Structures are given as structure tokens and as C-alpha cells.
Amino acid sequence: MRPQDVIRKKRDRQELSPDEIRYFVDGVTTGRIADYQISALLMAVYLNGMTQAEQQALTEAMLLSGNILDFSDLPKPKADKHSTGGVGDKTSLLIAPLVAACGVCVPMISGRGLGHTGGTLDKLESIPGFRVNLSTAEFRKVLDDVGYAMAGQTAELAPADKKMYALRDATSTVEAIPLIVASIISKKGAAGLDAMVIDVKVGNGAFMREADRAEALAHALVSTGNSCGIRTRALLTDMNQPLGRAVGNSLEVLECIEILRGDMKEGARPVLDLSLELSAHMLVLANVEQSLKSALQRLQGVLSSGDALECLRRNITAQGGDARVCDAPADFLPLVSEPVKVESARSGFITRVDTTEIGHTIAAIGGGRVRIEDQVDPTVGFVAESKLGEQVIAGETIGVVYCADVSKAREAAARISAAYEIGDAPPTTLELIKEVVNE
């Protein structure tokens, strides 16, 4: 068997056998298959799709490409949340301490930014000293001591996914449903989970813009997750505008710490609402609570008492970060002090926001990656001052761009201003949570 035989077969829309898929994934893991051959198969899958049997075989092969973490000796249930990616999507930073404060172990294996979306690891690294590259022993110790740990994949944990994840971003094959399913489930399955909630974004800022494709992805994720022995549920949530106010690594961390401290700005409320809802489903799936209502009450309790903030503080310390960021986030996060205003082009109502364009704009000025090896500038970002449906006046500030390079900031401000469509009447109200998928 040769790599090009597998590539040709999928290129020609034929079904790959489990043996062929295992052969290819093993070649990815060992390095026997070149990056350009991996990229070719990724594109063939993107263009031609996979059957349910192929998708299952790919997920299992990637899951078994490395070690499976065993946390069975830890007495608490293990649960996690995953998002398919959005702009300003920072809920993991809230969910992990909220759920851990309720008595659930959260072994969160996270990723870098993909395309126009941010990555949890990049956000965490804006906290001075915070380490996301943990050995398995370090990860276990943090999980045991704090209740949750947030780290990237090690070389031993789903190594095939780690390689393919980076190449998907570089080859514009991120949106392929079989690749998304295999990536998420293999990575989360390797973390030894009992339960998992998946936030499937839908809208113009999501990888799945159409509701039917987002729903198909949600069902595929839930089906594959359950078949791998993980109690899985998916929520379809809106991504037709940035989630909350902040877009960009330091700014998003700042927004989350303000929420945990009780200093939330009203524009950030969707971040809290969605985080609480996802967390509640996690508690129910983990059998810690029997209903969403009781789960939400418990979560509100650990939020208002400060227990969730304290959990974050302990995690930051355990992972080498400066926990003083919890007390004075603006003093310890890398931030740009002088923003450039984004002004409304005309008077009227905000009828549409090109959310993907905002994500690409922030990535282009340093807040994301164009190439795999690019470094992310944590200070770069955007804060939205106005939301869909709000009335604005011509020349009014609808947001601000943060970037140390003022010329780049001005270019970004012009692009973002153009991403806001202003009409004469407000649009139909969009629901933050559209559907819950259980099977």
C-alpha cells in the first residue's frame, strides 16, 4: 500500500477501508507520509466527504494513534466542552473553573487558533508565565490539585490529530465535517472523558454558516462521541456577531476575568449566558445534577460566591502563571493603551455583521496566524461597542481596534467598519442557543 493509492481512491470518490485509513493515520503519526501527501488527502476528504463508516474508522485510528489518558483513579466524574470555533468565543475560560468548582474534573485539551477564529491556548498564553505545554504527569497533578487543567496536545496524545490540525488550517480544509469530527472526538477521547458538551457554532462567523450543515455536524459529533463511550451532547449556537465584546487574546481574557469578578460589562452578557448553559449541560451529563435548572442554580452559586474565580486563580498558579491577573487584570495582561475608533458609516440600525471578516482582520494585523509558524501578538484585538439590532448614528463609535502599529490599526478599523451593515429597520432577533442535539 502506498500513500498515493489512498489519496487517489478518495480523490475518485471511493470508500476507504478501515485498513487504508489506519495505514494513512499511522504514516502521519510516524512521519512516513509527507506533509504534501497529508494535505492532498485532506483536500480530497474536504471535496468528496466520507461515509459514516469511514468517519468512525478515521476517528478511532486518530484516537489510538497515541496514548489514552487514564484518570480513573480520580474520584470525580470527568467532563469537557469543545467549540467548533467562532470570533470572540472565549467560553472555555469561564466553563472550566465554573464546572470544576461544582466538583467535576475538567481535563481540557485545547488548540490554537484556526483560520479566522481564536484558540484557547493562545488566549491563555497572554497571561504572564502561563504554561500550556504540560507533560502528562504535570497535567494530572494540576487536574488533581485544582479540578481542571488546560493544555495543548503532547506528542503522545492523539499525535495524528496534532499534525493534521495544523495542516487543515494551512490548506483551507477546516470546514470538512469528517475531519472536524475525527479531530474533536479523538482529542477529547484521548483525555479519558466520561461526558462532553460540544458547542457547534452556526452563522456567518462560524465554519458552518448554514444551519443544515451545522446540524449535520452536531449529529455526527454526538453519534461518534457516544459510539466511543463518551456521553455527548451538542448545542447549536449563534455566531452572526462576535460573542461578547472582546476579540483578541488579552482582551478576551480580560473580559472573562471581569465576568468572574462580578465586573461584567453588559455587552459581555452573551458570554456568561452561553457559558452557564454549556456548563449546566456538562453537570447533567456528568450526573452531578439531575436537571438543567438545578445545575444552573449551582453554577450561579459558585459564580456569586467567588469560588469559580478562586478556582481560576489556583489553576493559573499551578500552570506557572501570575495569579495577580485575577485581582487587577488590566495591570498584568499585555494590552495596548491607545485604541483606534471604528465609526458607523451611516445612521440606522445594525442589520448584519460580517463576523468572519472581523476575525480575518484581527488575524491579519497580528492577532492570529497566516502561516503555521506565525507568532500571535496577544495585544492585538477589537472591542465591539454596538450589537446587532442597535440603533447607531453616522460617525458614532461602534468599536475600537487595539494594535501597537497605528497604521495597521487604522486599516483594520476601516475594514471592520465596512463589515457592519446599517439599514433602516432592525433585523429579526437572533437566538443565542438554537437547538440541543442529543443523538
C-alpha positions in Angstrom: 0.0 0.0 0.0 1.3 3.5 -0.9 0.0 6.9 0.3 -0.8 7.9 -3.3 -3.1 4.9 -3.7 -5.2 6.0 -0.7 -5.2 9.6 -2.0 -6.2 8.5 -5.5 -9.0 6.4 -4.1 -10.5 9.2 -2.1 -9.9 11.6 -4.9 -12.0 9.4 -7.1 -14.9 9.3 -4.6 -14.4 5.7 -3.5 -14.8 4.5 0.1 -11.6 3.9 2.0 -11.4 0.7 4.1 -10.5 0.8 7.8 -7.1 -0.8 6.9 -6.4 2.0 4.4 -7.4 4.7 6.9 -5.3 3.1 9.7 -2.3 2.8 7.3 -2.5 6.5 6.4 -3.0 7.7 10.0 -0.1 5.5 11.1 2.0 7.2 8.4 1.0 10.6 9.6 2.0 9.7 13.2 5.4 8.1 12.3 6.3 10.8 9.7 6.5 8.2 6.9 3.9 10.2 4.9 4.9 13.7 3.7 3.0 16.9 4.6 2.1 17.4 0.9 0.5 13.9 0.8 -1.4 14.5 4.0 -2.6 17.8 2.5 -3.7 16.1 -0.6 -5.8 13.6 1.3 -7.3 16.4 3.5 -8.4 18.2 0.3 -9.8 15.0 -1.2 -11.9 14.4 2.0 -12.9 18.1 2.0 -14.2 17.8 -1.6 -15.7 14.3 -1.5 -16.6 13.7 2.1 -16.6 10.4 4.0 -19.2 7.8 4.8 -20.3 7.2 8.4 -18.1 4.0 8.4 -15.0 6.0 7.1 -15.6 8.8 9.7 -15.8 6.3 12.5 -12.6 4.5 11.3 -10.8 7.8 11.0 -11.8 8.9 14.5 -10.8 5.6 16.0 -7.4 5.5 14.2 -6.6 9.0 15.3 -7.7 8.3 18.9 -5.5 5.2 19.0 -2.5 7.0 17.3 -1.2 7.8 20.8 -1.8 7.3 24.5 -5.2 7.3 26.2 -5.1 9.2 29.5 -6.4 7.2 32.4 -7.9 9.3 35.2 -10.0 6.5 36.7 -8.2 6.8 40.0 -9.5 10.4 40.4 -12.9 10.0 42.2 -14.7 12.8 40.4 -16.5 12.5 37.0 -14.6 13.8 34.0 -16.2 16.1 31.6 -15.2 18.7 29.0 -16.6 21.2 26.5 -15.5 21.8 22.9 -16.4 24.6 20.5 -16.2 24.3 16.7 -14.8 27.9 16.7 -16.0 31.4 16.5 -15.0 35.0 16.8 -14.7 36.2 20.4 -15.5 32.7 21.5 -13.9 32.6 25.0 -16.4 30.4 27.0 -13.8 27.7 27.8 -12.0 30.3 30.1 -15.2 30.5 32.2 -16.6 27.0 31.8 -13.5 25.2 33.2 -13.4 27.0 36.6 -17.2 27.1 36.9 -17.6 23.3 36.3 -14.6 22.4 38.4 -15.9 24.5 41.3 -19.0 22.3 41.1 -17.0 19.1 41.7 -16.3 17.9 38.2 -12.8 17.1 36.8 -12.2 19.1 33.6 -9.2 17.7 31.6 -9.3 20.3 28.8 -7.1 19.6 25.8 -7.3 22.7 23.7 -6.0 24.0 20.5 -4.5 27.0 18.7 -6.4 29.5 16.6 -7.7 28.1 13.3 -8.4 30.4 10.3 -10.4 33.4 11.4 -11.1 32.0 14.9 -9.1 32.3 18.1 -7.6 29.5 20.1 -7.9 28.8 23.8 -4.1 28.1 24.2 -3.3 31.5 22.6 -5.6 33.3 25.0 -4.1 31.5 28.0 -0.6 32.4 27.0 -1.4 36.1 27.2 -1.4 35.5 31.0 2.2 36.2 32.0 4.0 32.9 32.7 1.1 30.6 31.9 2.3 27.3 30.6 0.1 25.3 28.2 2.7 22.7 27.3 2.4 20.2 30.2 3.7 16.7 30.5 1.1 14.0 31.2 2.4 13.9 34.8 2.1 17.7 35.2 -1.4 17.7 33.6 -2.6 15.0 36.0 -1.2 16.9 39.0 -2.9 20.2 38.1 -6.1 18.3 37.4 -5.9 16.6 40.8 -4.9 19.7 42.8 -7.2 22.3 41.1 -10.1 20.4 39.5 -9.2 21.4 35.9 -6.2 21.6 33.7 -5.9 23.4 30.3 -3.1 22.3 28.0 -2.2 21.5 24.4 -1.7 18.1 22.9 1.6 16.4 23.9 3.5 14.3 21.3 1.9 11.2 22.9 -1.7 12.4 22.9 -3.6 12.0 19.6 -0.4 12.9 17.6 -2.1 12.3 14.2 -4.6 15.0 15.0 -1.9 17.4 16.2 -0.3 17.2 12.8 -3.5 17.2 10.7 -5.0 20.1 12.8 -2.2 22.4 11.7 -2.3 21.4 8.1 -6.1 21.8 7.9 -5.6 25.5 8.8 -2.8 25.9 6.3 -4.8 24.2 3.4 -8.3 25.7 4.0 -9.8 22.3 4.8 -11.0 23.2 8.2 -14.7 23.0 7.4 -14.9 19.3 6.4 -17.3 17.6 8.7 -15.4 14.2 8.9 -12.2 16.0 9.7 -13.8 18.1 12.4 -15.5 15.1 13.9 -12.3 13.0 13.9 -10.2 15.8 15.3 -12.6 16.7 18.2 -13.5 13.2 19.3 -10.0 11.7 19.0 -8.6 14.6 21.0 -11.3 14.6 23.7 -11.5 10.8 23.8 -7.8 10.6 24.5 -8.3 12.7 27.5 -10.3 10.0 29.3 -13.7 11.7 29.4 -16.9 10.4 30.8 -19.0 13.3 29.3 -18.7 16.0 26.7 -20.7 19.0 25.5 -20.0 20.4 22.1 -20.8 24.0 21.1 -21.5 23.9 17.3 -21.4 27.5 16.0 -23.7 28.5 13.1 -23.8 31.8 11.3 -21.6 34.0 9.2 -18.7 33.8 11.7 -18.8 30.1 12.0 -17.0 27.4 9.9 -20.6 26.0 9.4 -22.5 29.0 8.1 -25.6 27.1 7.0 -28.0 25.7 9.7 -28.4 22.4 7.9 -24.7 21.7 7.8 -24.2 22.8 11.4 -27.0 20.5 12.4 -25.4 17.6 10.4 -22.1 18.3 12.1 -23.8 18.3 15.6 -25.5 14.9 14.9 -22.2 13.4 13.6 -20.3 14.6 16.7 -22.9 13.3 19.1 -23.2 9.9 17.3 -19.4 9.4 17.1 -18.8 10.6 20.6 -21.4 8.2 22.0 -20.0 5.4 20.0 -16.6 6.0 21.5 -18.1 5.7 25.0 -18.4 9.4 25.8 -21.8 10.7 26.9 -22.1 13.5 24.3 -24.5 16.4 23.7 -24.3 19.3 21.2 -25.8 22.8 21.2 -26.2 24.8 18.1 -25.4 28.4 19.0 -25.4 31.7 17.1 -22.2 33.1 15.5 -23.6 36.0 13.5 -21.6 38.6 15.5 -18.6 38.4 17.9 -19.5 36.6 21.1 -19.5 39.3 23.8 -17.4 42.4 23.3 -13.8 41.3 23.0 -12.0 39.8 20.1 -8.3 39.1 20.6 -6.3 37.2 23.2 -5.6 39.6 26.1 -8.9 41.4 25.6 -10.8 38.1 25.8 -9.0 37.0 29.0 -9.7 40.4 30.5 -13.4 40.1 29.6 -13.6 36.6 31.3 -11.8 37.7 34.5 -14.2 40.7 34.7 -17.1 38.4 34.5 -15.8 36.1 37.2 -15.0 39.1 39.4 -18.6 40.4 39.0 -17.4 43.4 37.0 -19.1 42.4 33.7 -19.9 44.9 31.1 -23.4 44.5 29.7 -22.2 43.7 26.2 -20.4 40.6 27.6 -23.6 39.1 28.9 -24.0 36.6 26.0 -20.6 35.1 27.0 -21.8 34.5 30.5 -25.3 33.2 29.4 -23.8 30.7 27.0 -21.1 29.6 29.4 -23.6 28.9 32.1 -25.8 27.0 29.7 -23.0 24.8 28.4 -21.7 24.2 31.9 -25.2 23.2 33.1 -25.4 20.5 30.4 -21.9 19.3 31.5 -23.1 18.9 35.1 -26.1 16.9 34.0 -24.2 14.6 31.6 -21.6 14.1 34.4 -24.5 13.1 36.7 -23.6 15.8 39.2 -27.0 17.4 38.8 -30.3 15.8 37.6 -31.8 18.8 35.8 -30.6 21.9 34.0 -32.5 24.1 36.4 -30.6 22.8 39.5 -27.3 22.8 37.6 -27.8 26.5 36.7 -28.6 27.3 40.3 -25.4 25.6 41.5 -23.3 27.4 38.8 -24.8 30.8 39.8 -23.8 29.9 43.4 -20.1 29.3 42.6 -20.0 32.4 40.5 -21.5 34.7 43.0 -19.5 33.3 45.9 -16.2 33.8 44.1 -15.4 30.0 44.1 -15.1 30.0 40.4 -12.7 32.9 40.4 -10.7 31.2 43.2 -10.5 28.1 41.0 -9.2 30.1 38.1 -6.6 31.7 40.5 -5.4 28.3 41.6 -5.2 27.0 38.1 -3.1 30.0 36.9 -0.7 29.4 39.8 -0.5 25.7 39.2 0.3 26.3 35.5 3.0 28.8 36.2 1.1 32.0 35.6 0.9 35.2 37.5 -2.3 34.9 39.6 -2.3 38.6 40.3 -4.1 38.9 37.0 -7.2 37.8 38.9 -7.1 40.9 41.1 -6.0 43.5 38.6 -6.3 42.0 35.1 -5.6 45.3 33.3 -2.3 45.7 35.2 -0.9 42.3 34.3 -2.2 41.4 30.8 -0.3 42.7 27.8 -2.6 45.5 26.5 -2.4 48.4 24.1 -3.4 51.7 25.8 -4.4 53.7 22.7 -7.2 52.3 20.6 -8.3 53.4 17.1 -12.0 54.0 16.8 -14.3 52.2 14.4 -17.1 54.5 13.3 -20.5 53.8 11.8 -20.7 54.7 8.1 -24.3 56.0 8.4 -27.2 56.3 10.7 -29.7 53.5 11.1 -29.8 50.0 12.7 -27.1 47.4 12.6 -28.7 44.8 10.3 -25.7 42.5 9.7 -22.1 41.9 10.9 -19.6 40.1 8.7 -18.1 38.3 11.7 -15.6 36.3 9.6 -14.2 39.5 8.2 -13.7 40.8 11.7 -11.8 37.6 12.6 -9.7 37.7 9.5 -9.0 41.4 10.0 -7.7 40.9 13.6 -5.6 37.9 12.5 -4.1 39.9 9.6 -2.7 42.6 12.0 -1.1 40.1 14.3 -3.9 38.6 16.4 -3.9 35.3 14.5 -1.9 33.1 12.2 -1.5 33.3 8.4 1.2 30.5 8.5 1.6 27.6 11.0 4.9 29.1 12.3 3.5 32.7 12.9 3.6 34.1 16.4 0.4 35.7 17.7 0.5 39.2 19.3 -1.7 39.0 22.4 -2.2 42.8 22.5 -4.0 42.9 19.1 -7.8 42.9 19.3 -11.1 44.6 18.8 -13.9 45.5 21.2 -17.4 45.8 19.8 -19.4 48.7 21.4 -22.6 48.0 19.4 -24.6 44.9 18.7 -26.9 43.6 16.0 -30.2 45.4 16.0 -28.9 48.5 17.9 -29.5 52.0 16.5 -26.4 54.0 15.6 -25.7 57.5 14.3 -23.3 58.3 11.4 -19.8 58.8 12.8 -20.6 57.1 16.1 -18.0 54.8 17.7 -19.3 51.2 17.2 -16.0 49.6 18.3 -12.3 50.1 18.9 -9.2 48.4 17.4 -6.1 47.7 19.6 -2.8 47.4 17.8 0.6 48.9 18.6 1.1 49.6 14.9 -1.2 52.6 14.4 -1.2 52.3 10.6 -2.3 48.7 10.8 -4.9 49.6 13.4 -6.4 52.3 11.1 -6.5 49.8 8.2 -8.2 47.3 10.4 -10.7 49.9 11.7 -11.7 50.7 8.1 -12.2 47.0 7.2 -14.3 46.4 10.4 -16.4 49.5 9.8 -17.2 48.1 6.3 -18.2 44.7 8.0 -21.1 46.4 9.7 -24.2 46.8 7.5 -26.5 49.6 8.6 -30.2 49.6 7.5 -33.4 51.5 8.1 -35.1 48.9 10.3 -33.7 46.5 12.9 -33.3 42.8 12.0 -35.2 39.9 13.4 -33.9 39.0 16.8 -31.4 36.1 16.8 -31.5 33.4 19.4 -28.2 32.7 21.1 -29.0 29.0 21.6 -30.8 27.5 18.6 -31.1 23.8 19.3 -29.9 21.0 21.6 -28.8 17.7 19.9 -28.9 14.6 22.0 -28.4 11.9 19.3 
